[in-house]
């Protein structure tokens, strides 16, 4: 696994987020997390700068930063 944000899809439950959209999507500075409609947000790990903004914004703590 390379350095970057990782979504734990066992913890990710978009129905618990406002309108089914994860707040982490809105804070990602590079728009790596995408979510056009309610559901699990896809992401592109290879482009992630590992800033941690998404992990801090996720209310379910379903995103963590891998340091490997």
N, C-alpha and C positions, 0 to 999 in steps of 0.2 A: 504494500500500500504506500502511495506517495503522500507527501505533505499536503494537507488541504482539508476542507470540510467534508464530513461524512454524515449522511442521513441514516439514522437507525430506524428503518421502516417498521420495526416491531414497536417502537414508541410513537412514531408519527401517526397522528389521527386527525386529519384535516377537519373532520366534523366538529372538533372541539375548538377550532379557531374561528374568528369572526368571519362569517360568510364563507367558511370553508377554505379561506386563503391564509397561508402561514405568514405571520408578520416578518419572518426572516427574508421572504421574497422581496419585500419593500426596502430592506436595508442593505442588501447585497450591492457593494459599490461597482461590481463588474457585471451585474445581472446574470450571474452564473446559475442561481436558482430561478427557475421559471415556473409560473403557474397561471395559465390563462383561464382556468376554470377550477372549481373545487376538486380536490383530489391530492394525491401525493405529489410533491414538487420534484420534478427531475432536475438534475444538476450535471455540470461538466467539471469533474474533479481536476482534470489536467489544467484548467485555466484558473483555479482557485488560488488566491494569494495567501490564504490561511489567516486572514485578518481577525476572524472571530466574531465579526458583527452579527452574522447569521445565528451563531450558537448562542449569543447573548440575547437575541430577539425571540428565539423559539420558546414559547410558553410551556411546551411539553418536554423540553430538554432532549429533543430527539436529534439534535445536531451536535457533533463534537468535532474538534480539530485534531487530525492525525498529525503527529510530528515525525513520522517515518518517511 
